[in-house]
Amino acid sequence: MSLLFKHLRVHQVFGANTDVGKTILTSGLVRASAAKKNRVFYLKPVSTGPIQDADDEHVNRYAGPHKALVDTHCLYRFDEPVSPHLAAGMAAKKAGARSVIVPTDDAFITSVSSYIRKCAAGTAEKSHMYIETAGGVHSPTLSGTTQLDSYRPLFLPTILVGDSRLGGISSTISAYESLLLRGYIVDSVLLFKDQYYRNWEYLGPYFAEHGVRVSAVDPPPPREAEPSRNFLITEEYYSKLAANDHTGGLFGVVEYLDERHEERIKELYSMPRRTLDTVWWPFVQHGLVKGEGDVNVIDSAWGDHFTVFNGHRSPSPSTPSAVVTGSLLESQFDGSASWWTQSLGHAHPALNLAAARAAGRYGHVMYPQATHTPALRLAERLVHGGPGKGWASRAFISDNGSTGMEIALKMALRVASKQFGFAPQERKKIGVLGLRGSYHGDTIGAMDACEEGVYTCEWHQAKGYWFEPPSVGIKNGRAFVKIPSAVAKQKDVEGQPLSWVYNVSARLDTALASAYRTHVNGTLEKLAGSATPLGALVLEPLVLGAGGMVFVDPLFQRVLIDAARSRGLPVIFDEVFAGLWRLGMHSAAPLLGAYPDVAVYAKVLTGGLVPLAVTLASEDVFRAFEGENKADALLHGHSYSAYAVGCEVANAALDLSERVVRGEAWRAARAAWEAVGEGEEGGDGGAAAPAAAVWSVWSPQFIDVLSKLDVIEQAMTLGTVLAFKVRGGDIGYQSHSAQAMLKTLGDATVGGTSHDVTSAPGGAPFSIHFRTLGDVAYFITSLNTPPATIRAVEDRIWASLGR
């Protein structure tokens, strides 16, 4: 996680290339900082080559008259003078299989973070720290990961040492752009004044346009052969470089870096008040926001975690010393996957590069009667190899889930109008068939496809009929199906393995299926003469997300689909939330044993980086808009329909997702659920489904014990989604019971376990940011959230529930 201290100013030093003077300039910064009578920490995380040539030894040797204020340290040292990943590999091979010494990226960053925290805790006075990397920005770390990606969880302000040699203009700008693509804050560019190439003269104005200060200093004198003479002239050079005379040395740079540090802290402290004075949040009752402490200030994000500012929630810095020396930033697990969008973690480098690649190639180009590679590739993969395989023939690409659903409704209702021969006046009255508690977006048309509820508005006109759905949950370690009395005069189905509930094909011949059919067909017969003709069945397959994370009995949804099809109604699947592996499957269609005529995908589609939606349609739906009259076409579109950046990011996200779902973590999670559900017989004559079809990244043991708690009415999980309803207090969306019960999840220091120190970036304890739906709490991981992080979150939830 990123670290920020009031008293300790930390900067990381990257080089535009190898041998550009990183160690010399960092030594000068250390010496200039010490000249300010401040304590200075220097860290070289990885050193390769002989000890006498080590960078930390050089910094210590030339620390100057205030050497007592300087602490130098190296975490990993290797003898071979090669790239760190090679040096580590050679050392591991030399040590033999019994002594593997190459740390993972997580272990490496945890060691760096721990050292920074140790230094911060060791002094309450103003101090400086410089962390010098190895080689160029993309030189590998010990694991082989490029430095920019390996160090990114720490998100430390950066000094870039530019290249003063031939070709150095290009390498410096390239290094800077690589830093920007990963979100780094570049505070300063330093380089030597080479009087022949004069790169600093070009780079100064270039970086000034980007708001980055360039400082150029004289290069060091040539190395002398005689050691004592070499020391004297080098010492004299550093003395001038760090002098407090503002004659072109580094003392002024240190002062500027101090100013940047203070500006960043001042900005963070000001953000809560400025936000409360200016911003109107979505889905927030501002009347319940008590003050600045209720504002979650997100400074950065990486992987599954936000890095949030906590200074506005802390006591005055003049009180306990722990506050003075503690970080103003803390790690916070993104428990809602940022409103269900994250699937590969925040700021994934591959997605960032995909966005930049498309922006650089296309910017934005209009799409009607045109094509470009990102959009065409996306359409083909979703239709022919993705969730549309076997039924879809066309992809309509728009910009978000709500829009995608508006398009889907237009498609389906056109089909129904033609099929049933609705007169023009009847078309304005067409309604939809759906489930109570459904949510399809916040635009007016998408709202009209839902029953009146908390998400609708004054202009809303509910058009259609919505069944009360039977729901699935887990209580006392076993699955049950809660059957509303209006649906069937049967008792709830209890005590079943979860795999039985989702074996839809085996349950189609059961008495419960027969009861469902009687209810659905009887209701539709009564609606046949209604003033609101039905034009489509609109379903959120398996889970009603915003409606309260209601896991619907899949058998009931299958019966609805069959009934709609028998009456000629087109079927729409709203898989904006649940599709593309969110529930552990590409689409719910194979599990339900029925395919839609139209389906919508968004959110996970781009890994959460940018908005995009795709509405898939069958050939029959497409043909309903074909003709000689332009007015018969699907006249729906936006300026940014199928924009290249979104399509390119979606393709990259799908590539990564497909690798994740084939990976070891998913195989292990499936195996854990198979071990608790394999081969069990289901009630009512149905056999258990293959357990791999219904599984979760959440531990079956955790779900089992959670479902047995007195304070939990029921729990449920599929894929990356965990939801549970708390018992007691108010019920429904407007309840605060779930939020109140889990309030300690917002504290990084409460409920910590051994998992905490290995799960957050940088090995820090973490809090959990989560959303609730009234009396329902839910948590969603990314597709690639490490199992250790999920176990840590489970432990935190368990602790917050008072166990």
C-alpha positions in Angstrom: 0.0 0.0 0.0 1.0 3.6 -0.5 2.6 5.3 2.5 2.5 9.0 3.4 3.8 10.6 6.6 3.8 14.1 7.8 7.3 14.0 9.2 8.9 11.6 6.8 9.1 12.7 3.2 9.7 9.6 1.0 10.8 9.7 -2.7 11.6 6.9 -5.0 14.4 7.4 -7.5 14.0 5.8 -11.0 16.4 6.1 -13.9 15.7 6.7 -17.5 18.4 4.1 -18.2 21.3 2.4 -16.5 24.4 4.4 -15.8 22.6 7.7 -15.9 23.9 8.8 -12.5 21.1 7.7 -10.2 23.5 6.9 -7.3 25.5 10.1 -7.7 22.4 12.3 -7.8 20.8 10.4 -4.9 23.9 10.7 -2.9 23.8 14.4 -3.5 20.1 14.5 -2.4 21.0 12.6 0.8 23.8 15.0 1.6 21.7 18.1 0.8 18.9 16.8 3.0 21.3 16.1 5.9 22.7 19.7 5.4 19.2 20.8 6.4 19.9 19.1 9.8 17.2 16.5 9.0 17.6 12.8 9.5 18.0 11.0 6.2 17.3 7.4 5.3 18.6 5.8 2.1 17.3 2.4 1.0 18.7 0.3 -1.9 16.2 -2.5 -2.0 18.3 -4.6 -4.3 22.1 -4.5 -4.9 24.1 -6.6 -7.3 27.8 -6.8 -7.7 30.8 -6.6 -5.3 30.1 -5.0 -1.9 32.9 -2.3 -2.4 30.9 -1.1 -5.5 27.5 -1.1 -3.7 25.4 2.0 -4.0 24.6 2.1 -0.3 28.3 2.0 0.5 28.9 4.9 -1.9 26.1 7.0 -0.3 27.5 6.3 3.2 31.0 7.1 2.1 30.1 10.6 0.8 27.4 11.5 3.3 29.4 14.6 4.3 29.8 16.5 7.6 26.4 15.5 8.8 27.0 11.8 8.3 25.6 11.0 11.7 22.2 11.9 10.5 22.3 9.5 7.6 21.2 5.8 7.7 21.8 3.6 4.7 20.4 0.1 4.2 20.1 -2.6 1.6 17.5 -5.4 1.7 18.7 -7.9 -0.8 22.4 -8.2 -1.9 23.8 -10.5 -4.6 27.4 -10.9 -5.7 26.9 -11.2 -9.5 26.9 -7.8 -11.3 23.9 -8.6 -13.5 20.2 -7.7 -13.6 18.5 -8.5 -10.2 16.4 -11.3 -11.6 19.4 -13.0 -13.0 21.5 -12.4 -9.8 18.7 -13.8 -7.6 18.3 -16.8 -9.9 22.0 -17.5 -9.9 22.2 -17.2 -6.1 19.2 -19.6 -5.7 20.8 -22.1 -8.1 24.1 -21.9 -6.3 22.4 -22.4 -2.9 20.5 -25.4 -4.1 16.9 -26.5 -3.9 16.9 -26.5 -0.1 17.4 -22.8 0.1 15.1 -20.9 -2.3 15.9 -17.2 -1.8 14.1 -15.5 -4.6 11.2 -13.6 -3.0 7.8 -13.1 -4.7 6.7 -9.6 -5.6 4.4 -9.5 -2.6 7.2 -10.5 -0.2 9.6 -8.0 -1.9 7.2 -5.1 -1.6 6.3 -6.1 2.0 10.0 -5.9 3.0 10.3 -2.4 1.4 7.1 -1.2 3.1 8.2 -2.7 6.4 11.5 -0.9 6.3 9.8 2.5 5.5 7.4 2.0 8.4 10.3 1.1 10.7 12.1 4.3 9.8 9.0 6.4 10.2 8.4 4.9 13.6 12.0 5.5 14.7 11.8 9.2 14.6 9.1 11.9 15.2 11.2 14.7 13.7 11.2 15.9 10.2 13.2 13.5 8.0 13.8 12.4 4.5 14.0 9.1 2.7 15.3 8.1 -0.7 14.7 4.7 -2.3 16.9 4.0 -5.2 15.9 1.5 -7.8 18.2 -0.5 -10.1 18.9 0.2 -13.8 16.1 1.8 -15.9 12.4 2.0 -15.1 11.7 -1.3 -16.7 14.6 -3.2 -15.3 13.4 -6.4 -13.7 13.1 -6.9 -10.0 14.0 -10.2 -8.2 11.0 -12.1 -9.5 11.5 -10.8 -13.1 8.6 -8.3 -12.9 9.4 -4.9 -14.3 10.2 -2.4 -11.6 7.4 -0.1 -12.5 4.8 -2.8 -11.9 6.6 -4.3 -8.9 6.9 -1.1 -6.9 3.5 0.3 -8.0 1.6 -0.9 -4.9 3.7 1.5 -2.8 2.8 4.4 -5.1 5.6 6.6 -3.8 6.3 10.1 -5.3 9.0 9.8 -7.8 12.2 11.5 -8.9 13.3 10.6 -12.5 17.0 10.7 -13.3 17.2 11.7 -16.9 19.8 10.6 -19.5 22.2 13.3 -20.5 23.9 11.2 -23.2 23.2 10.8 -26.9 19.7 9.5 -27.2 18.9 10.6 -23.7 16.1 12.9 -24.7 14.1 10.0 -26.1 14.9 7.6 -23.2 14.0 10.2 -20.6 10.6 11.0 -22.2 9.9 7.3 -22.7 10.7 6.6 -19.1 8.4 9.5 -18.0 5.5 8.2 -20.1 6.0 4.7 -18.7 5.7 6.2 -15.2 2.6 8.1 -16.2 0.9 5.0 -17.7 1.1 3.5 -14.2 -0.1 6.6 -12.4 3.1 7.5 -10.7 3.5 11.1 -9.4 6.7 12.5 -10.9 7.8 15.4 -8.8 11.1 16.2 -10.4 13.5 15.3 -13.2 17.2 15.5 -12.5 20.1 15.1 -15.0 23.6 16.1 -15.6 24.7 19.0 -17.8 26.5 17.5 -20.7 27.8 20.6 -22.6 27.9 18.8 -25.9 24.5 17.1 -26.1 22.8 19.7 -23.9 19.7 17.5 -23.3 18.6 19.6 -20.3 17.9 22.5 -22.6 15.3 20.5 -24.5 13.9 18.6 -21.6 13.4 21.7 -19.4 10.7 23.3 -21.5 9.2 19.9 -22.4 8.6 18.9 -18.8 7.6 22.4 -17.8 4.6 21.9 -20.1 3.7 18.8 -18.1 4.1 20.6 -14.8 7.4 18.8 -13.9 10.5 20.7 -12.7 13.8 19.8 -14.4 17.0 20.5 -12.6 20.4 20.0 -14.2 23.7 19.9 -12.3 27.3 19.6 -13.3 28.6 16.0 -13.9 31.1 14.5 -11.5 34.8 14.8 -12.2 36.6 12.0 -14.0 37.6 9.2 -11.8 41.2 9.3 -10.5 43.3 6.2 -10.4 44.8 7.0 -7.0 42.1 6.2 -4.3 42.8 9.0 -1.9 43.0 11.6 -4.7 39.7 10.2 -6.1 38.1 10.5 -2.7 39.1 14.1 -2.3 37.9 15.3 -5.6 34.6 13.4 -5.3 34.1 14.8 -1.8 34.7 18.3 -3.1 32.1 17.6 -5.9 29.5 16.5 -3.4 30.2 19.4 -1.1 29.4 21.8 -4.0 26.4 19.7 -5.1 24.8 19.8 -1.7 25.7 23.4 -0.8 23.1 25.7 0.6 23.9 28.5 -1.8 21.3 28.0 -4.6 24.0 28.0 -7.3 22.6 25.1 -9.3 23.1 22.3 -6.8 20.6 20.0 -5.2 19.8 22.0 -2.0 17.1 23.9 -3.9 15.8 20.6 -5.3 15.4 19.2 -1.7 13.4 22.4 -0.7 11.2 21.9 -3.8 10.5 18.3 -2.9 9.6 19.4 0.6 7.1 21.9 -0.9 5.6 19.2 -3.1 5.2 16.9 -0.1 3.5 19.6 1.9 1.2 20.5 -1.1 0.1 16.9 -1.4 -0.8 16.6 2.3 -2.6 20.0 2.2 -4.6 18.8 -0.8 -5.7 15.6 1.0 -6.7 17.5 4.1 -8.8 19.9 2.1 -10.6 17.4 -0.1 -13.4 16.3 2.4 -14.6 19.8 3.0 -14.4 20.8 -0.7 -16.3 17.6 -1.6 -19.1 18.3 0.9 -19.4 21.8 -0.5 -19.5 20.9 -4.1 -20.3 17.2 -4.9 -23.7 15.5 -5.3 -23.1 11.7 -4.8 -25.1 9.0 -6.4 -27.1 6.7 -4.0 -26.2 8.7 -1.0 -28.6 10.6 1.4 -26.6 13.7 2.1 -28.7 14.4 5.1 -27.1 11.4 6.8 -23.6 12.5 6.1 -22.4 13.9 9.4 -19.2 15.6 8.5 -15.8 15.4 6.9 -15.0 12.1 8.6 -17.7 10.4 6.5 -15.9 11.3 3.3 -13.7 8.4 1.9 -10.8 10.1 0.3 -9.2 7.7 -2.2 -5.7 8.7 -3.0 -4.9 5.8 -5.3 -5.9 2.2 -6.0 -4.1 -1.0 -6.9 -5.2 -4.6 -7.2 -8.1 -5.2 -4.8 -7.4 -2.2 -2.6 -7.9 1.5 -2.3 -5.4 3.6 -0.6 -7.4 6.1 1.5 -6.5 9.2 3.4 -7.1 8.9 7.1 -5.8 12.2 8.4 -9.2 13.9 8.6 -10.4 11.0 10.8 -7.4 11.0 13.2 -7.0 13.0 16.5 -4.9 16.2 16.3 -1.3 15.4 15.4 -0.3 17.2 18.6 -1.7 14.4 20.6 -0.2 10.9 20.7 3.1 10.3 19.0 1.7 7.3 17.2 -0.5 9.6 15.2 2.5 11.8 14.3 4.6 8.9 13.1 1.8 6.9 11.5 1.0 6.9 7.8 -1.7 9.3 6.7 -2.8 6.6 4.2 -4.1 3.2 4.8 -5.1 0.2 2.7 -8.8 -0.5 2.2 -10.1 -3.6 0.5 -12.6 -2.8 -2.2 -15.4 -5.0 -0.9 -18.0 -4.1 -3.6 -15.6 -4.5 -6.5 -16.3 -0.8 -7.1 -19.9 -1.2 -7.7 -19.4 -4.6 -9.3 -17.1 -3.4 -12.1 -13.7 -4.6 -11.0 -12.8 -8.0 -12.3 -9.0 -7.9 -12.6 -8.0 -5.3 -9.9 -7.5 -1.6 -10.1 -5.0 0.0 -12.5 -4.1 -3.3 -14.2 -1.1 -2.4 -16.4 -2.3 -4.5 -19.3 -5.6 -2.7 -19.4 -4.0 0.7 -19.0 -1.7 0.0 -21.9 -4.7 -1.2 -24.0 -6.5 2.1 -23.4 -3.4 4.0 -24.3 -2.8 1.9 -27.4 -6.3 2.6 -28.7 -6.2 6.2 -27.8 -3.0 6.7 -29.6 -4.1 4.8 -32.7 -7.7 6.1 -33.0 -8.6 8.7 -30.4 -12.3 8.5 -31.1 -13.9 7.7 -34.5 -17.5 7.5 -35.4 -19.0 4.0 -35.8 -22.1 4.0 -38.0 -21.4 2.1 -41.3 -17.8 1.9 -40.3 -15.5 -0.6 -38.5 -12.3 -0.7 -36.7 -10.3 -3.6 -35.3 -11.1 -3.3 -31.6 -14.9 -3.2 -32.1 -14.8 -6.0 -34.7 -12.7 -8.3 -32.6 -15.0 -7.7 -29.6 -18.1 -8.3 -31.6 -16.8 -11.5 -33.1 -15.5 -13.0 -29.8 -18.7 -12.3 -27.9 -21.0 -13.6 -30.7 -19.0 -16.6 -31.8 -16.9 -17.7 -28.8 -18.4 -15.9 -25.8 -21.8 -15.8 -24.1 -23.5 -15.4 -27.5 -22.1 -18.7 -28.9 -24.9 -20.9 -30.3 -27.7 -18.3 -30.4 -26.5 -14.8 -31.1 -25.6 -13.4 -34.5 -25.1 -9.6 -33.8 -23.4 -7.4 -31.3 -24.6 -3.8 -30.7 -21.9 -1.9 -28.7 -22.9 1.0 -26.5 -21.5 2.7 -23.4 -23.0 1.3 -20.1 -25.4 -1.3 -18.7 -28.5 0.9 -18.5 -28.0 2.0 -22.1 -27.5 -1.6 -23.2 -30.8 -2.5 -21.6 -32.6 0.4 -23.3 -31.3 -1.0 -26.6 -32.4 -4.6 -25.6 -35.9 -3.4 -24.8 -36.2 -1.6 -28.1 -35.0 -4.7 -29.9 -37.4 -7.1 -28.1 -40.4 -4.9 -28.3 -40.0 -4.3 -32.0 -40.0 -8.1 -32.4 -43.1 -8.4 -30.3 -44.9 -5.6 -32.2 -44.3 -7.3 -35.5 -45.1 -10.8 -34.2 -48.4 -9.8 -32.5 -49.4 -7.1 -34.9 -49.8 -4.4 -32.3 -51.5 -1.3 -33.6 -49.6 2.0 -33.2 -51.7 3.0 -30.2 -51.1 -0.4 -28.6 -47.4 -0.2 -29.0 -47.2 2.7 -26.5 -48.8 0.5 -23.9 -46.6 -2.6 -24.3 -45.2 -3.9 -21.0 -42.7 -6.5 -19.9 -42.8 -9.6 -17.8 -40.2 -9.9 -15.0 -39.5 -10.5 -11.4 -40.3 -8.3 -8.4 -37.1 -6.6 -7.2 -35.6 -6.4 -10.6 -33.3 -3.5 -11.5 -32.1 -2.8 -15.1 -30.6 0.7 -14.8 -31.4 4.3 -14.0 -32.4 5.6 -17.3 -36.2 6.2 -17.7 -36.8 3.3 -20.1 -34.9 0.8 -18.0 -36.8 2.0 -14.9 -40.1 1.5 -16.7 -39.2 -2.1 -17.1 -39.3 -2.5 -13.4 -41.9 -2.4 -10.7 -42.3 0.8 -8.7 -39.6 0.9 -6.1 -36.8 2.8 -4.4 -34.9 3.3 -7.6 -37.7 4.8 -9.6 -38.6 8.5 -10.0 -41.5 10.8 -10.4 -41.7 10.2 -14.2 -41.6 6.4 -13.8 -44.4 4.4 -15.4 -44.2 0.8 -14.5 -45.3 -1.2 -17.6 -45.8 -4.9 -17.1 -46.2 -7.6 -14.5 -43.6 -8.9 -12.1 -43.7 -12.2 -10.3 -42.6 -12.6 -6.7 -39.6 -15.0 -7.1 -38.7 -18.0 -5.0 -35.3 -17.4 -3.6 -32.2 -19.6 -2.7 -30.2 -19.3 0.5 -28.0 -21.3 2.9 -29.0 -21.7 6.5 -27.4 -24.1 9.0 -25.0 -25.3 6.3 -27.6 -26.4 3.8 -29.4 -24.8 0.9 -33.1 -24.0 0.9 -35.6 -22.6 -1.5 -38.0 -20.1 0.0 -41.3 -20.3 -1.8 -43.7 -17.3 -1.6 -47.3 -18.4 -0.7 -48.6 -16.7 -3.9 -46.4 -18.9 -6.0 -47.2 -22.4 -4.7 -49.0 -23.9 -1.7 -45.9 -25.8 -0.8 -43.5 -25.7 2.1 -40.1 -24.2 1.6 -37.6 -26.8 0.3 -34.9 -27.2 3.0 -31.8 -29.1 3.8 -30.5 -29.7 0.3 -27.0 -29.5 -1.2 -26.5 -26.4 -3.2 -25.6 -28.4 -6.3 -29.2 -29.9 -6.2 -30.8 -26.4 -6.4 -28.8 -25.6 -9.6 -29.4 -28.9 -11.4 -32.2 -27.4 -13.4 -32.6 -30.1 -15.9 -33.0 -32.8 -13.2 -35.6 -30.6 -11.4 -37.8 -30.0 -14.4 -39.9 -33.1 -13.7 -40.4 -32.5 -10.0 -43.6 -31.6 -8.2 -42.2 -28.1 -7.5 -41.7 -27.5 -11.2 -45.2 -28.5 -11.8 -46.4 -26.0 -9.1 -44.3 -23.3 -10.7 -45.8 -24.0 -14.1 -49.4 -23.9 -12.7 -48.8 -20.5 -11.1 -47.0 -18.9 -14.1 -49.4 -20.2 -16.7 -52.4 -19.3 -14.7 -51.1 -15.8 -14.1 -50.3 -15.3 -17.8 -53.8 -16.5 -18.8 -55.3 -13.9 -16.5 -53.1 -11.2 -17.9 -54.0 -12.1 -21.5 -56.9 -9.6 -21.7 -55.0 -6.8 -19.8 -54.8 -3.3 -21.2 -51.0 -3.7 -21.1 -50.0 -6.3 -23.6 -46.8 -8.1 -22.8 -43.9 -7.7 -25.2 -40.9 -9.4 -23.6 -39.6 -11.4 -20.6 -36.8 -9.5 -18.9 -34.7 -11.4 -16.4 -31.6 -10.9 -14.3 -30.4 -14.5 -14.4 -29.8 -16.2 -11.1 -29.3 -13.0 -9.0 -31.3 -9.8 -8.5 -28.3 -7.5 -7.8 -29.6 -4.1 -6.7 -32.9 -5.7 -5.6 -31.1 -7.0 -2.5 -28.7 -9.7 -3.9 -31.7 -12.1 -4.1 -30.6 -15.5 -5.5 -33.6 -16.6 -7.5 -34.5 -20.3 -7.8 -33.1 -21.1 -11.2 -36.0 -23.6 -11.8 -38.5 -20.8 -11.5 -36.6 -18.7 -14.0 -36.5 -21.7 -16.4 -40.2 -22.2 -16.1 -40.8 -18.5 -16.8 -38.6 -18.7 -19.9 -40.4 -21.8 -21.2 -43.8 -20.1 -20.6 -42.7 -16.9 -22.4 -41.4 -18.8 -25.3 -44.6 -20.8 -25.7 -46.4 -17.5 -26.1 -44.0 -16.1 -28.5 -42.4 -13.5 -26.1 -38.8 -12.7 -26.8 -36.5 -13.2 -23.8 -33.9 -10.7 -22.5 -31.1 -11.7 -20.2 -29.7 -8.7 -18.2 -26.3 -10.1 -17.4 -24.7 -6.7 -16.7 -24.0 -7.8 -13.1 -23.9 -11.5 -13.2 -22.4 -12.3 -16.6 -18.8 -12.9 -17.8 -17.6 -15.0 -14.9 -18.9 -12.9 -12.0 -20.9 -15.9 -10.7 -18.2 -18.4 -11.8 -19.7 -19.0 -15.2 -19.6 -17.2 -18.6 -23.4 -17.0 -18.7 -26.3 -18.5 -16.9 -27.8 -19.8 -20.1 -26.2 -23.2 -20.0 -27.1 -23.7 -16.4 -30.7 -22.7 -17.0 -30.8 -24.8 -20.2 -32.3 -22.0 -22.1 -30.8 -19.2 -24.3 -32.1 -15.6 -24.6 -33.0 -13.7 -27.8 -31.2 -10.6 -26.5 -28.6 -10.3 -23.7 -26.7 -7.4 -22.2 -23.1 -7.4 -20.8 -21.1 -4.6 -19.2 -19.2 -3.9 -16.0 -16.8 -6.9 -16.0 -16.6 -6.5 -19.7 -13.7 -4.0 -19.4 -12.3 -5.1 -16.1 -13.8 -2.0 -14.6 -11.4 0.5 -16.2 -13.8 2.2 -18.6 -17.6 2.0 -19.3 -18.8 -0.2 -22.2 -21.8 -2.4 -22.9 -22.7 -4.9 -25.5 -26.2 -6.0 -26.4 -26.2 -9.4 -28.2 -29.1 -10.3 -30.4 -30.3 -13.4 -32.4 -30.6 -13.2 -36.1 -34.4 -13.1 -35.9 -34.2 -10.0 -33.7 -31.8 -8.4 -36.2 -34.0 -9.1 -39.1 -37.0 -7.4 -37.4 -35.2 -4.1 -38.1 -34.2 -4.8 -41.7 -35.9 -3.2 -44.6 -35.8 -0.5 -47.3 -37.1 2.3 -45.0 -34.5 3.9 -42.8 -37.1 4.6 -40.1 -37.4 0.9 -39.6 -33.7 0.6 -38.5 -32.6 0.6 -34.9 -32.3 4.3 -34.5 -30.4 4.3 -31.3 -26.8 5.4 -30.8 -24.4 7.7 -29.0 -21.5 9.8 -30.1 -19.2 7.2 -28.3 -20.9 4.1 -29.5 -18.2 1.3 -29.9 -15.5 3.8 -29.0 -12.1 2.2 -29.7 -10.6 2.7 -26.3 -13.4 0.9 -24.6 -13.4 -2.0 -27.1 -9.6 -2.4 -26.9 -9.8 -2.5 -23.1 -12.6 -5.0 -23.3 -10.6 -7.3 -25.5 -7.6 -7.1 -23.2 -9.8 -7.7 -20.1 -11.4 -10.8 -21.8 -8.0 -12.1 -22.6 -6.9 -11.8 -19.0 -10.1 -13.2 -17.6 -9.9 -16.3 -19.8 -6.5 -17.0 -18.3 -7.7 -16.4 -14.8 -10.6 -18.8 -15.0 -8.3 -21.5 -16.3 -5.8 -20.9 -13.5 -4.8 -22.8 -10.4 -6.7 -20.5 -8.0 -10.0 -21.2 -9.7 -9.3 -24.9 -10.0 -8.5 -25.1 -6.3 -11.7 -23.2 -5.3 -13.8 -25.5 -7.5 -12.2 -28.5 -5.9 -13.0 -27.2 -2.4 -16.7 -27.0 -3.3 -16.7 -30.4 -5.0 -15.4 -31.9 -1.8 -18.4 -30.8 0.1 -21.1 -31.3 -2.5 -20.1 -34.2 -4.7 -22.4 -37.1 -5.3 -25.2 -36.1 -2.9 -28.8 -36.9 -3.7 -31.3 -34.0 -3.9 -34.8 -34.0 -2.5 -38.0 -34.2 -4.5 -36.4 -36.8 -6.8 -33.6 -34.7 -8.3 -30.0 -35.7 -8.4 -27.2 -33.3 -7.5 -25.7 -31.3 -10.3 -22.0 -31.4 -10.9 -20.6 -29.3 -8.1 -18.2 -27.5 -10.4 -21.2 -25.8 -12.0 -22.0 -24.0 -8.7 -19.0 -23.0 -6.7 -17.4 -19.9 -5.1 -14.1 -18.3 -4.4 -15.4 -17.9 -0.9 -14.6 -20.9 1.3 -17.3 -23.5 1.8 -16.3 -23.8 5.4 -16.7 -20.0 6.0 -20.2 -20.1 4.3 -21.1 -23.0 6.5 -20.2 -21.4 9.8 -21.6 -18.0 8.7 -25.0 -19.6 7.9 -25.1 -21.1 11.4 -24.8 -17.8 13.2 -27.9 -16.6 15.1 -27.4 -13.0 13.8 -27.5 -14.2 10.2 -30.9 -15.0 8.7 -29.3 -16.6 5.6 -26.2 -16.5 3.5 -25.5 -17.3 -0.1 -22.6 -17.3 -2.5 -21.8 -18.0 -6.2 -18.6 -17.3 -7.9 -17.1 -14.1 -6.6 -20.3 -12.9 -4.8 -21.1 -13.3 -1.1 -24.3 -12.0 0.4 -26.0 -12.5 3.8 -29.0 -11.0 5.4 -28.7 -9.9 9.0 -31.4 -10.7 11.6 -33.1 -8.1 13.8 -33.9 -4.5 13.3 -35.6 -3.0 10.3 -35.8 -5.0 7.1 -35.6 -3.9 3.4 -33.5 -1.4 1.5 -34.0 1.5 3.9 -32.7 -0.4 6.8 -29.2 0.4 8.3 -29.0 -2.9 10.2 -26.3 -4.5 8.0 -24.2 -1.4 7.9 -24.4 -1.1 11.7 -23.5 -4.7 12.4 -20.4 -4.6 10.2 -19.2 -1.1 11.2 -15.8 -2.3 12.5 -14.8 -3.4 9.0 -14.0 0.2 8.4 -11.2 0.1 11.0 -7.9 -1.3 9.8 -6.8 -2.1 13.3 -9.8 -4.1 14.4 -10.2 -7.8 13.9 -6.7 -8.3 12.5 -5.4 -11.8 12.0 -2.2 -13.4 10.7 -3.7 -13.0 7.2 -3.7 -9.2 7.4 0.1 -8.9 7.1 0.2 -10.8 3.8 -2.9 -9.7 2.0 -2.8 -6.0 1.6 -0.3 -4.4 -0.8 2.9 -3.8 1.2 1.9 -6.2 3.9 -0.2 -3.6 5.8 -3.3 -4.2 7.9 -6.4 -3.1 5.9 -9.9 -1.9 6.5 -12.8 -3.0 4.2 -14.9 -0.6 2.1 -18.3 -2.2 1.6 -21.8 -1.3 0.6 -25.1 -2.7 1.9 -28.6 -3.1 0.5 -30.6 -2.4 3.7 -30.4 -5.5 5.8 -28.3 -7.3 3.2 -24.5 -7.1 3.3 -22.6 -8.2 0.2 -19.0 -8.6 -0.8 -17.6 -9.1 -4.2 -14.0 -10.0 -5.2 -12.2 -9.6 -8.5 -11.8 -12.7 -10.6 -8.1 -12.8 -9.6 -8.2 -11.8 -6.0 -5.6 -13.9 -4.2 -7.0 -16.6 -2.0 -5.0 -15.3 0.9 -6.8 -12.0 0.6 -10.2 -13.6 0.5 -9.3 -15.6 3.6 -8.3 -12.4 5.3 -11.6 -10.7 4.4 -13.5 -13.7 5.7 -11.6 -13.4 9.0 -12.4 -9.7 9.2 -16.1 -10.3 8.5 -16.1 -13.0 11.2 -14.5 -10.7 13.7 -16.9 -7.9 12.9 -19.8 -10.1 13.6 -18.5 -10.5 17.1 -17.3 -14.1 16.9 
